[in-house]
Amino acid sequence: MISFFKINDPLRLIGVFVLFVLIRLIFFFQQPPLLIPELNWLIIGEKLDQGGIMYVDVWDSIAPLSALTYWVLHKLVGNSIVVYHILAMALVFLQAAFFNYVLLRKNLYNEKNYLPALFYVLFACSTFDILILSPALMSLTFLLLVIRNILSLNDDAFDNEIFKTGIYLGIAILIYLPNFIFLVFIAIGFALFRTASARQYLLFIYGISFIFSFFVIYYFWIGKANYFFQNYLITIFDLNWSSFLSWQTILFVLFFPIFFLTIALLRVFNETAFINFQSNTQLLMLIWFALSILTNLFAPSFATYQLILIAPMFSFFVTYFFLLYKKKFAKEILFLIALLSMSISGYWSCFPINPLSKYIDYESIKVNKPKAFEVNAKKILVLGNNISYYLGNQLATPYLNWELSQAHFANLEYYSGMIAVYENFQKDLPEIIVDEANMGELVFGKIPILQKSYIKQGNLYLLKQEARK
């Protein structure tokens, strides 16, 4: 079966696509659960579609181009998460095809083949959550353009290509902020494939600054630059790292990708018959792997869907393994194991069978709206981190991200903090306030004029009928 994808024929991509669809077909009949990050993105898209301005009317650390994407998608398809998943699949396939094209064009393998595209989509299928339309996935499109440009530096690279590399990385950062760490990747790439002058490094930095300038100028123009810096740029320094998933879950769902990547690396680095360009590219892809892992330290929280950034490196080395492995029958067996194991692990990560259910637990990242909270189509505010309450409801006030909201709620002792909270309430009065963090009494104690508009029931504050506009 592996020989089918080792033929130099672009039509083999159709085979990759068919396999990809077949592997994911079960999720069209048995829908995966909605995840907390997905709900967060839907809330942002909906709020922006109502006329809100990111970072001003919606407080969250999401990158601006991702927010813009979710706004456009909400305008076009509403909250249809199925469409989001289909778009994620389409994007992964296009990325796989493009990455395969780059590797073929640069002659990084001794024989033309379409295994990189296949292993790219297989890695994306190894956990069910990788195939969600995440900022990390969207940003990878532009990071692949960065890889292409870096691998082309040994050609007659022009200054405008170096400038474009800066543009691509700038866009990737504006989609997913932790991508800033790939500055290291580009600096090492310049050193490996071309001696860049100080002027060319500055040209690269100018490319990044150029794309950023549009957003900086916009927020300065509307007089809200402080929100852009506070709710987006400065969040990169918040290193309160947390994970939705336990290490046990992560290791169990990624067991097969880790296994095949390990044997691939051992095989490749025991091989000596590589030209300098191939060896330098292998070193560069190892650096890519390290930086892809490090990006997660700068993300607000970790889940396996963010590991999509590893997909190019995984497909690159695993392809080498299957091309270098000489025992034909054993190679076919290993290929079938890789194909079946990563396909099945994607399903097991979502719906683990009984023996695995005690080791694989995605409950903490799933949206679990409390059953007692039978509220829908209301404008609500959650004082706390549990955004599951927003399922079927709308966000009132800008305070989506509870940590960022502390800029106001932690400063209620000060006049400026009280005024800011009061004004945001007046602009977009919540019909229901869910007091998860036991902040209600403090808020209403400091702003008694708001307390007159609400009735307390348990941990809920309900807007009085006469206070509704």
Summary of the structure (lengths in Angstrom):
residues: 469
radius of gyration: 24.4
end to end distance: 66.2
largest distance: 80.2
contacts: 1495
relative contact order: 0.12
helix: 66%
strand: 5%
